[in-house]
Amino acid sequence: MLEILRHKTIGIAGCGGLGSNSAVALVRAGIGSLIIADYDTVEESNLDRQYYFRTDIDKFKVDVLSEHLLAINPDVEIIAHNIELTPAIIPKIFGNADILIEAFDAAENKKWLIETWTKYFPDKPIICGNGIAGYGETDKLKVIKMGNIYFCGDEQTDSSIGLFSARVAIVANMQANVAIEILMERAK
């Protein structure tokens, strides 16, 4: 299993709650290469649900996430882009990825990312997070597959409820798990 994952690349668009936690799970699973992209810095308000520490505050997320991931597995290749993502640059940034994990906050950004990815890479899966807010009701979290688009979450909650670390981490790990499952199934 590790040999298969070691030769695969996963892109992660956004390094917040979903992206940082998915990245950690994938690196722990033995993925060979990650392409991560975000333009934001770590804020104290991020620490409740994102894979960052107090010492990371005010630093660029891609920089400190890269350090954390390499501390977990020094053999992983991290390709980090400290950049605000737009539809025009998605093919250049993530073109070498076998799978893309969508980890944006705003619904409108999720929409254009899915549309752009499926336009340029219709045969490559994209794994999205949706309906991650709140707490409890773990039994409502699921994976919905629509062609090469996978949605992880409950498809209904919105951020007005608030984001809680446990539920964000569950969905992030669902995204990582779906990515691993796809890669393993395709290797058969």
C-alpha positions in Angstrom: 0.0 0.0 0.0 2.7 2.5 0.9 4.5 1.9 -2.3 1.4 2.9 -4.3 0.9 6.1 -2.2 4.6 7.0 -2.3 4.4 7.6 -6.1 1.2 9.7 -6.0 0.6 13.5 -5.8 -2.3 15.2 -4.2 -3.1 18.9 -4.5 -4.8 20.8 -1.7 -6.4 24.1 -2.5 -6.5 26.0 0.8 -4.6 25.3 4.0 -7.2 26.1 6.7 -9.2 23.6 8.7 -9.9 21.2 5.9 -6.6 21.6 4.0 -4.2 21.5 6.9 -5.9 18.5 8.6 -6.2 16.6 5.3 -2.5 17.2 4.5 -1.5 15.8 7.9 -3.6 12.7 7.4 -2.2 12.1 3.9 1.4 12.6 5.0 0.9 10.2 7.8 -0.6 7.7 5.3 2.6 7.9 3.2 1.6 10.0 0.2 4.7 10.8 -1.8 4.0 14.4 -2.8 1.6 17.2 -1.9 1.0 20.4 -3.7 -0.4 23.0 -1.3 -1.6 26.5 -2.0 -2.9 29.3 0.1 -2.1 33.0 0.6 -3.2 33.5 4.2 -1.3 33.8 7.4 -2.1 31.9 10.6 -4.3 33.8 13.0 -5.0 33.0 16.7 -8.6 32.4 15.7 -7.4 29.5 13.5 -5.9 27.5 16.3 -9.2 25.9 17.4 -9.6 23.9 14.2 -6.5 24.1 12.0 -3.2 22.2 12.3 -1.2 25.2 13.6 0.4 26.3 16.8 0.8 29.6 18.7 4.3 29.9 17.4 2.9 29.9 13.9 0.8 33.0 14.3 1.4 35.7 11.7 3.4 33.3 9.5 2.3 32.1 6.1 0.2 28.9 6.3 1.9 27.2 3.4 5.4 27.8 5.0 4.5 26.5 8.5 2.3 23.7 7.2 5.3 22.5 5.1 7.5 22.5 8.2 4.9 20.5 10.2 4.4 18.0 7.4 8.2 17.5 6.9 8.5 17.0 10.7 6.0 14.1 10.4 7.6 12.6 7.3 10.9 14.0 6.0 10.6 12.0 2.8 7.4 13.7 1.5 7.8 16.2 -1.3 6.0 19.4 -0.5 5.4 21.9 -3.3 4.1 25.0 -1.6 2.6 28.0 -3.3 2.0 31.1 -1.3 -0.5 32.6 -3.7 -4.1 33.5 -3.9 -5.7 31.0 -6.2 -7.7 32.0 -9.2 -9.3 30.0 -12.0 -6.6 31.0 -14.5 -3.7 29.5 -12.4 -5.3 26.2 -11.3 -4.0 24.2 -14.3 -0.4 25.5 -13.7 -0.4 25.0 -9.9 -2.2 21.7 -9.7 -1.8 20.1 -13.1 0.6 17.4 -11.8 -1.8 16.3 -9.1 -3.5 12.9 -9.4 -6.4 14.3 -7.2 -7.4 17.7 -5.9 -8.8 18.3 -2.5 -10.9 21.5 -2.3 -10.5 23.2 1.1 -11.9 26.7 0.6 -14.2 28.5 3.0 -16.5 30.4 0.6 -19.2 28.6 -1.5 -18.5 30.8 -4.5 -14.8 29.8 -4.5 -15.7 26.2 -4.1 -17.9 26.6 -7.2 -15.3 28.1 -9.5 -12.7 25.6 -8.3 -14.9 22.6 -9.1 -15.8 24.1 -12.5 -12.2 24.9 -13.4 -10.9 21.5 -12.3 -13.5 19.5 -14.1 -13.0 21.6 -17.3 -9.2 21.1 -17.4 -9.0 17.7 -15.8 -12.3 15.8 -16.3 -10.6 12.4 -15.6 -9.0 13.5 -12.3 -11.1 13.4 -9.1 -11.8 16.5 -6.9 -12.8 15.9 -3.3 -14.8 18.7 -1.7 -15.9 19.6 1.8 -19.4 20.9 2.4 -21.6 21.1 5.4 -18.9 20.9 8.0 -20.2 23.5 10.6 -21.6 22.7 13.9 -21.1 19.8 16.2 -22.5 16.3 16.8 -24.7 14.6 14.3 -21.7 12.6 13.0 -24.1 10.1 11.5 -25.2 12.8 9.0 -21.7 13.1 7.5 -21.3 11.2 4.3 -19.6 11.0 0.9 -21.6 11.8 -2.2 -20.0 10.9 -5.5 -21.1 12.6 -8.8 -18.8 11.4 -11.5 -15.3 12.5 -10.5 -16.6 14.9 -7.9 -16.8 13.8 -4.3 -18.6 15.8 -1.6 -17.7 15.1 2.1 -19.9 16.6 4.8 -23.6 16.8 5.6 -24.6 19.0 2.6 -26.7 21.3 4.8 -25.1 23.1 7.7 -23.6 26.5 7.1 -21.0 28.5 8.9 -23.5 30.6 10.9 -23.6 27.7 13.4 -19.8 28.0 14.0 -17.0 25.7 13.1 -15.9 23.2 15.7 -12.6 21.4 15.5 -13.9 17.8 15.8 -16.3 18.1 12.9 -13.9 20.0 10.7 -11.2 17.3 11.4 -13.7 14.5 10.7 -14.6 15.9 7.3 -10.9 16.7 6.5 -10.0 13.1 7.3 -12.9 11.9 5.2 -11.4 13.8 2.3 -8.0 12.2 2.9 -9.6 8.8 3.2 -11.5 9.2 0.0 -8.3 10.2 -1.8 -6.5 7.2 -0.5 -9.4 4.9 -1.5 -9.4 6.3 -5.0 -5.7 5.9 -5.4 -5.7 2.4 -4.1 -8.7 1.3 -6.2 -7.1 2.7 -9.4 -3.9 0.8 -8.6 -5.7 -2.5 -8.7 
